[in-house]
Amino acid sequence: MNEPAIAATDLAKSFRGGVIAVNGLDLTVPRGSVYGLIGRNGAGKTTTLRMLMGLLRPQRGEARVLGHDLWNAPRGIRQRVAYVSQEQQLPPMKSTAQLCHDLSRLHERWDSALAGKLAARFGIRADAPLATLSGGDQRKVAVLLAFAARPDVLVLDEPAAGLDPIARRQLMEEIVDFLGDGGERTVLFSTHIIEDLERVAEHVGIMDRGRMVMAGRLEELQTGMRRVQIIFNGAAVPEGFRVPGALRSHAEGPVLTAVLRIGSEAQLDALRATPDTRVADFPLGLQDFFIELLDRPLAETSPSI
């Protein structure tokens, strides 16, 4: 049995004041894959990652990484997982070199050569106190430390936050190298930068209001989503007309516009056969699909593709 690297079932977490951060979330990340998690601000991505990392206790559900609940997992399992939080706090008066020295004594797989290579590639002054580095460079150091631990599972919360386009590209290239250097290494990262996700991710999950509203392989999401317009000959869309499988739809005069998940072209053929109508369909890139999906309340949702 090929157990997933990360698996969450029915996760839920609320905070004071009745704020529901995560509400019945399911998530599966296959071993050896890159999984990109996207959603609007406040969708629950950071809370989800913190529960996966054992930093928050879920109120309901189960979160497992490498088959273990990291809240009480043994040290040997936790050593195989690295996490970079959205607002990573590193000791400001220590240098990158000092941090690498300290961590090398804690991590059995510590790779000093990789740490040095990344410091050079990222343009980090290894002997400079972190307090003297820019916010972007401090972010690079946090990522460097995670990579150098040589984990089996790498979890990154908005890893490109504060990075310039060149540094972002370098980071994405390092993720690809991380996967390709042997073993079944797995990466889960959240991001708002869909271009970065499209560059490296194999699987995508879209969160909204604490739930997973769409998840699947990136290629299938990119090719299987359409914006469809059905233009009726009359003055208005007929009362009660619905597009099967529509994720959302709205009518304006005689035109019904729907965001549709296409399983086969037969779905469009069925729509084109609707009497007294004309049908036009347009492919959607991931960013357009993300905006279309979450810009308005969903008419219907589907958990996977």
N, C-alpha and C positions, 0 to 999 in steps of 0.2 A: 504494500500500500504506500503510495507516494503522498505522505502527509504534507499539507501546506506549511509554508514557513510561518505564516501568520493567519490566525483564524479567530474571528469574533462573531458571537451569536447573541442577538437580542440585547446588545449593550445599551445601558441607560444610565444617565447621570444628570442630576439637577443640582442647582446651587441655591443659596439663600435668596429669599425674595420670590421663590417659585420659578426661577429661570431654568428652563429645560434646555440643556446643552446638547445632549445626545438622547435619542428616543427610539429604542428598538433597532439599533444598527446591526447589520450583518456585513461582514467583510472577509474575503478569502484572498490571500496573496500566495500564488504558487511558488514553490522553491525555484531558485535560479532565475527569477524574473524581476523586472522593474515595474513597480505599480505607482501610478500617479494619482493622488487624491486632490480633487479640486472642489471648490464651492465658494459661495460668497462669504464675506466677513461675517462671523457669528454662526456659520453653518455647523460648527461642532468639530472641525478637523483637529484642532490642537487638543481639545479634551479627549477625543478618540485616541490620539497618539499617546497622550499621557496615561490613559488607562492601559493601553497595550504595553507600555513600558513599566507598569507597576508603580507609577507615581501617584495615581489616583485610584481609589477603590470604586468599581462600578456599583451602583445601587441594584442593578439587575443584569443578568446575562453573564457571559464568560468571554474572556480574552486570553488567547494562548499564542506564545511565540516559541517556535521550536518545540511545540508540544507541551509547554509549561506556562503556568500563570506566573509572570515575573514578579508579582507582589511577594511571593514566598519561594521563588525558584532558588536552587542551590547556586553557589558562586560560579561553578563551572559553566552553567548555562548562561548566567548573566554576562560572563566574560565573552561569550560568543555574539553578543548584541551590543551595538553602539547607537547612540542617540544624540542628535544635535537639536536642541530646542530652539524655538523661535526667538527667544531672548536669552541666549546662552550667556551666563555670567562666569567669566574666568578671572583668576586672581590678577588684579591690575598691576601689581608691582613685580610679578614674575615675568620672565621672558619666555619665548616659545621654546628655546633650548632647555631652560630649566623645567618647564612643564613636561617636555618630552622625556627628560631624565627621570622625573618623578613617576610618570606613567609607565615607563619601561620596566619599573620594578613591580608594577601591579598587574601588568598584562603579559601573560605567557607568550602570546603571539606578537608582541610588539615588534614593529619593523622600522628600525632606525634609519635604514637606507631610504625607505619610502618617505618617511617624515622629512628627511633632508631634501629629497627630490621635489616634494610638494612645496616646501618652503621656498626653494629656488624658483620653481615654476610660478608660484603665486606672488613672487616678489616680496616675501616676508623677511624682515630683518630679525633673524633668529635670536640675536643677543639683546634686542631692545625690549624694555618693559612694555607689557601690553597696553598700559595706560597711555603710552606715547604713540600708539598705532591708531589709525583711523578706524571708524566703525566697520567699514568694509573689510579692512585687513584683519580686524579681530574676528570677524565672521569667518574669514578664510582659515584662521588658526583653529577655530572650533571644528571646522570641517576636516582640516589636516589631522587633528588629534583622533578624530573618529576613524578616518581611513587607516591611520598607522596602527591602530589596534587590531587590524585584520579580522574584523568580525565576520560571522556567517550571515548576520542580518544587520543591515544599516537602515536606520530610521531617521529621516531628515524633515524637520518642520520648517517650511519656507527657507530652504538652504540658500537661495539666491537673493534673499532680502538684503538690500544695501550694496549689492555687487554691480559693477559696471558690466556692459555687454561682453567685453573680452573675458573678464573673470567668470561670468556666467557660462560662457562657452567652455572655458577650461574645466569648470566644475562638471558640466555634463560629459565632457570627454573622460574625466577621471571616473565618473560613475560607470561608463562603458568599460574602461580598463579594469575597474574593480571586479566587474562580473566576469571578465575574460581571463583572469589570472589563475584559474583553477578552482575546483570545488563548486558547490551549488550555492553561490552567494546570492543574496536577495536584497533588493532595495525597495523601501516604501518611502515616498516623499510627498509632502503637500506643497502646493504652489498656486500662485495666481497667474504665473507666466506660462500661458498655454503653449507658446512657441517652444519653451524648454521641455515641457512634457512631451510634445510631439516628436522631439528630437531623440528621446531615449526610452520612453515608456512603452511597454507591451500591453499593459492592462491599465484601465482607467476607471475610477469610481467618482461619481458626482454626488456630493452631499448637499442637502438643503434642509434647514430646520431640524438638524439632528438625525436625519434619516438618509439612507442611501437611496437616491431616486433613480439612479441608472448606473450599471456597472457592466464591464465587458472588455473584450479585446479592443485595443485602439483601432486596429484596421477595420473591424466590423462597425465600430461607432462612426468612423470616418466615411465608410461607403454605404452604410445602411440607413442614414438619416436624410430626409428630404423635407423641403418646404413645398407644400402642395396648395394650389389655388383652384377652387372649383367655382366657375362663373356660371350662374344660372341665367336663363333667358328672361325671367320675370324681374320684378322690381326689388325682390328680397329673397333671401335664402329661405326655403320652405321650413315651416315650423317643425321642430323635432328632428331635422336632418343631422346626422352624425357621421363622422368619418371613422370607420373601424380602426383601432390601433392608434388613434391620435393621442399624442402626449399633451398637446394643448391646441385649442382652436379658437378663432373669433370671427364673427361675421360683420361685414360692413356693406350695407346695401345688398346687391345680388352676389357678392363675392364672399366665399368662406375660405379662410386661410388656415391651414393646419400644419403642425410639425408632426411628422409621421415616421414611425419606424418601419422600414421596408424589409420584409422577410423574403419577398420575391416580387418580380415585376407583375405577377398576377394580381397583386393588390392594386396597382395602378390601373391595370386593365379593367378591373371591376369598377373602379371609379369612373374611368372613361366611358363605361357603358351606361352610366346614369343618364336617363333621358333629359333632353333640353339643357345640356350643360357643355361647357368647354373646360378642359383640365390642363393646367400647366404645372410642371414640377421642376424644382431647382435643388441641386446638391447643396449640402451644408458642410462647411469646414467645422472642426471641433470648436473653435471659438464662437462662430456664428451659432452653432447648435447649443453651446453652453448658454449664450445670451437668450436665445429663443426659448430654451427649456425653463430658465429660471427668472426671466423678466416678468412673467405673469404667473398667477396661480395655475397649477397643473389641472388639466381636465381629467387626465388619467396618468398613472405612473406604472412603471414596470421595473422590477428589481434587477433584471439582468438581460443580456443580449447574447 
